[in-house]
């Protein structure tokens, strides 16, 4: 039986690190997935800044579950050296922040190129990244972001089979739905590699991001499968229920997060939306026999 721990992207609720810490504590959370701090992406942090963040988090009893990096969220025909340099910097900062996990992606395909034409380049790049990470005792977790090579369950499976146990996985149900992949089938096929879940749901009839369980992401069934995996597994709250600061820089298409006035699931601000997302996830966990967060 798995032990679940909630973590999340507190940058969706607040910009400054002190405010992010306050939001986490208000929601009784002991971990954060770091992505943007004080308006700066985690991939751009200096070692000095990472040390300052580590001290503040430790002072408040907040651990870092993973670095939510942008690695691999660039086009395959763009230079690769900057990606490797960022990875080296992130590995150093991961040690300072006391986490062994870094989230990565598998690159946007160039215009006019098919996935099959790009496969060998993707495999080569990920292999180099894994070599660096392994030297640093860091685990890379691939997320199924839209429009990258590994955005469908078939191509994610291809990547994981290519690298065996070296490459671990993050499953994002909403991202799978938005490219026409059944997230529950993806979980069943990728189960040996999935160590970490992003809790984000989508309602397909209007492609609205909604709280976990209110959409078509089959998150309760995914959680039941995850609950059978032994060890500690993080459930990372990624609400996307408001247009939070910096969201436009994180996605090619931010999607329809915010409804018109009078529609359902309307939240007055980021902290309210984040709290609603946390509550929705906790309510789903209560439905799993013998499970608690």
Secondary structure, DSSP 8 states (H G I E B T S, - for coil): -EEEEEEE-GGGT-SSHHHHHHHHHHTT--EEEESEETTEEGGG--HHHHHHHHHHHHHTT-EEEEE---TT-SBTTS-SHHHHHHHHHHHHHHHHTT--EEEE---B--TT--HHHHHHHHHHHHHHHHHHHHHTT-EEEEE--TTBTT-SHHHHHHHHHHHTTSSEEEEEHHHHHTTT--HHHHHHHHTTTEEEEEE-EEETTTTEEESTTSSSS-HHHHHHHHTTS-EEEEEEE----S--TTGGGT-S---B-S--TTSSS--SSHHHHHHHHHHHHHHHHTTSTT---
